[in-house]
């Protein structure tokens, strides 16, 4: 789906500025959903795609010309129209071709997200960063079918994930999974690693700062977005960016949920819109707030309830800045790092709320996710070389 007029012109004029030898800086844009995305081009001649940035997956996916209305956007990859396309076949032992196409023997596979299965064929072609000289021949998936279960939208609503609505003003066309190869559904080498192997960057480190106005992606190093020291927490498993969480506190009070419950696993994920966690942790956060109602009369939790429903039940409320400020800070205590989530971020406009009302930017999942809304306060360093994730307060991020 294309952006319009002057906005599109502005974005294209600044995409992908190379900072120095063996590092690359890319502007990051924010959709209304919100999803954070960049631009990449595929093929010869190049077709430009908007690509959602997802540190919670590892596959590079663009919509194929065979994909109908279920694929987002207007742009499609057409292997027949690219002079540099090269198919990958099922008999190639380097890849996990789980859905081989019987009519063509192309390597097919399925990538699963929340309530969605995307079927793709695997290709080699030129992948480039627009408006730079940075390009390589790399692997990616061309999505030809998107399958949603009958209960997908209801399941996403229950988990407080945005609905998959093709009528929304804009959503990225493709997905750039930036995790480890072990999470690649096709076993293809992730694009970030391909940049490293091809000498486009010198270090297996990237940093990302995201805000309500977009942000920056810095490939090959820490980037210039930190205001003060960087605090690191170890990556404990090379799949997602999996870290260890010791506790969640509300105004300094522990929610009292056992560590195994909130480490099942705990990941840092730009592709999840806000923090999510198991039901026991959500209940723990709400209970701490309820226990403190005699000291802090929180509208939407302690008083002013609609049909006896709180923010944690998915109810929406009109709250003033002063009422929001009465809510406590939620803190995620990782090994070596504490990430604070102030009420000005977790009480916000939500897709399910009416205009002028606010909801709770916390979601349900079977595991714990440090999602994008929490990460907007930090320059986050994904240090795959030293197996650690770093967090620093933000300086400029634009």
N, C-alpha and C positions, 0 to 999 in steps of 0.2 A: 504494500500500500504506500503510495507516494506522499511525501510531504508537499505542501503547496507553496507556490509562488516564491516570494522573497525568502521565506524560511529555508526552503530547499536550497536556493542559491547560496545563502549564507553558510549553511552546513557544508556544502560541497567545496566551498572555497577554502576551508580551513582543515579539512580532514587529513590526518596522517602526516604531520610534520616531523621529519627526522631531526632529532636533536643533535646527535653527534655520531661518530663512527661506532657501529655495533650497539647502539641503543635506538629505540624508536618510541616516539610519543604519539598517542592517538587521542583525539577528542572523544569523549563519551557523551551520549545524548540520553535523555530520559523521556520515555513515552508516558502517556497519561495513565497507564494501567496501575502502577508504573513498572516498566522494565528498562534496564540500562543497556545501551547498545552502541555499536560502532559500525563503520562501513568497511566491507571487504569486497574485492572483485574476484570473479572466477571466470576462467576461459579466455579464448582468443578469437574474436575481440572480447574484451572484458565486459562482463555483466556485473553491475554493482548491486550488492545486497545489504540490507540492514541486518545486523547480527547481534542477537541478544547475548550478553556476557554472562556466563554461567560457570562459577567455580565449583558447582555441585554436580557437574557431569564432565565428560571427556570427549564427546563426539562433535565434529564439525558437520553441520547439516544445512543445506539450502534446498528450496523447493524445486522440484523437477518439472519440466514442461508437461509431463503426464499427470501432474497433480491438479485436480480440479478446484472447486471452490473451498474445499476443506483446508487448503494451504493458504497462508496469509500473504497479502501483498499482491503486487502486479508482476514482479520480476520472476523469471523462471530460468533454470539451467537447462540448456538444450545441447546435449553432447554432440548432436549432428551438426550444429552450427558453430562448434568450437574447433579450430584447426589443431589444437593441442590436446584434445581429450583422448584418454586411453582407458578402456574398460579394465576392471579387475574381475577375474573369473573365479568361479567356485573352486576350481582345482588348485588355487594358490594357497599353499599351506600357511602363509604368513597371517592370514586373516580368518576371522570367525564368521564364515558365511553360513548363517543358520537358516536363511530363507532363499535358497538358490532358485533363480527363475528358470523354469523348465524350458521356456521357449528360446532363451538366449544364453543360458549358462552364466549369466551375470551373477556376481557376488551380491546376494541380498541379505539383509539383516533387519532387526527391529530394535528401536530405541524407545524405552518406556519412561514416561514422566508421570506425574500425578493424574491418574485416570485416563491417560492418553498413550496410544502406541503409534509410533511413526515408522513406517516401512520405507526403506531406502535401498538403493543400489550404490555400490562403492566404485569410485572413479579416481583416476589420476588426472590432474589438469593444473594449469597455472593458477596459483592463488596469489593475489597481490594486495598491497595496501594502497588505496587510491592516492594519487598526487605525490607518490614517492617512487623511488627506484627499487623498492623492496618487493621481491617476488620470488616464488619457488614453484617447482612441480611437486604437488602434495596430494594427499589422500583426503577425500571428503565424501559424505553421503548425499545423494540426490533423492529427496523424499518424494515418493510417488503416491503415497496413501497415508492418511491420518485417520485413525480409528478411535472413536470415543465410545465408552461403554454407556449403557442406558442410564446408569446412575452417576455418570461423571460429574455433571454440574452439581448434583446434590452432595456428592462426596466432597467436592471442592468447597462448597458452601459450608459444610460441617467443619472442614479444616481451615476455614477462613482464607482460602486461596481465591484469587480473582477468577470470575467465570471465564470460560473460553468462549468469548463472544466475538464473532467476526464483524459485528456491526460497530465495535468500538472505533474511535477516530483513528487510532494508529497502534499497531503492534509490529515488532520486528519480524522480518520474513524468515530469517534463519537463526541458528543457534551456534555459538562458539563455546564449546565445552573446554574449560581450561584446567581440568583436573589431571590426575595421573593416568597413564596408559592402561593400568589394570582395570579402570572403570569404563574403558572404551568398549561399546557393544560389538564393534567390528574388529577390535584389536589393532586398529590403525593408530599410527603415532599421532598424538594430539598436535594441533597446529603450532602451539607455542614451542613445543619440543622440536618441531620441524624447523622453525625459525633458528633455533639454537644449532641444530645439526648442520644447517646450511650456512652458518656464519653470519647471519643477519644480526644476531645478538651474541654477546660474549658470555653472558651468565644466565643460568636457569633461575632467574629471579624476575618477577614482575610486581609492580605496585599499582594500586587502583584507589583513586579517591572519587567518591560519588556524592552528589548533593542534590537538592531539590531542583537545581538548574542544570544538571548534567555532571561532568567531571572529566578526569583524565586517566588514561591507561598508559603506563610506562613499561616498555618491554626491555629487559636486559639489565635492570638495576632497580635501585630503591626509589628513584625519582625525587624531584625537588619540592615535595608537597608537605613535608613534615615540619611542624612547629615544636621543636624540642626533641627529647630523646625517644628512641624506639624501644618498646618493650616487646619481647618475643615469648611465644609459647611454643613448645615442641609439636611437630606433626607426628602423631603416634601411629599412623597407619597410612601407607602410600596408596590410597584409593581416592577418596575425597580429601579435602583439607581437614582431616580429622584431628581434633584436639581433645584434651581432657578438661572437663569442667568439674570443679570441686563443690560448688554450691550456687544457689540463686538466692539473693537476699532482697528484701523489700524494706526500704528505709533502714537498712543495716540489720534487719531481722531475718534469720534463715527461714526458708520455707519448709525445712525439715523433711525433704525428700531424699531418699538414699541415692548415693552416687551412681550405682548401676542403672537406675531408672533414667537418669538424665545423661548417661553416657552410652547410648544404645543406637548409634554413636552420637557424638556432638561434632558438628561440622560448621565451617565458615563458608557461606554460600550466597553469592551475589544474585543468583537466579531465584532465590526465595525472597518474596517482597518484604516480609517482616519476620522477626523471630518466631519460631514455632517450637513446641515442646510437647511431651506426653501430658495426658489429662491430669495425672497426679501433680505435675508441676504447676499447671494452670490453676488447679484447685488450691494448691499451696499458696500461690501468690494472692488469690482472692481471699483466702482465709486470713492471711496476715492483715490485709486491708480491713476486713470485717472486724477483726479483733481490736482494731485501733479506732473504731468508729466513735467511741466516746471522746477521743482526743482530736480527731479530724473528721468532720462531717462531709464525707466525699459524696457529692451529688453524682448519681449513677451507680453508686455502690451502697452507700449508707442511707440515702434519702432521695426523694423525688423520683421514685421508681415507677416505670410504666408496667402495669400488669405484674408487678413484683419481679421484673426482670432486670438484671444488672448488665453493665457493659460486658461482663464475661459470658453472658447468655446471648450476646449478639444484639442487644438493644442499643439504640443510638440516642444521644442526648445533646441538647443545646447547652453548652458550657462556656462560661466566660473565662478569660485568661486567668483571673484570680481563682476561680474554682479549679481550673486545671493545675495551677501552681500548688494547690493544697495536696495533690497526689504525691506519693513518695517516689523516689528514684528506685528503679529495679536494676540490680547489679548482677552480672554474670561473672563468677569468679573462676577464671581459667588458671592453669598453672603459670604463675609469673605475671599474669595480666588480669586486671579487672576492667570489664567493659560496662559502663554506666548507661542506662536507658532512661532518660528523664521523661516526665509526663508530657512535656511539650512535643515529644516525638511519638510516644505510644498512645496518646489520645489525639486523634487526627481525623481528617477526611477519609472515609472508607467507602469502597465501591457500593456497599449495601445500605448506606445511610442516605436519607433525604438531604436536599440542599440546606445548609445551615446547621446540620446535626453532625456529631462526631461519634466515632466508634473506637474500638480498642485494637491497636495494631500488634496483636499477639495471636498466633494461630496454633491449631492442634496438629500434632503429628505423632508418629510412634518414636521419633528420635528428636534430638535437640538441634536447632539450626540458628546460628548467628546470622540472621537475614539482613537484607539490604538496608532497611530503615534504621537498624541499629548501627550499621557500618558507615552511615553518612557523616558521622562525627570524626572519622579517622582516615589517615592515610594507611592503607592496609598493604603490607608487604608479604607476598607469597613467595617464600624463599625455598624453592624446590631443591636447590643445591645443598643447603644445610638443614633441610627438613625442619623448618620452623615458619611460623606466621607472626609477623610483627605488626604492632599498632602504635601509631603516633598521632598526637593532636594535629589538626589540619592548619596549614597556612593557606595560601590561595590555592584554589582547585578549579581552574577554568582555562 
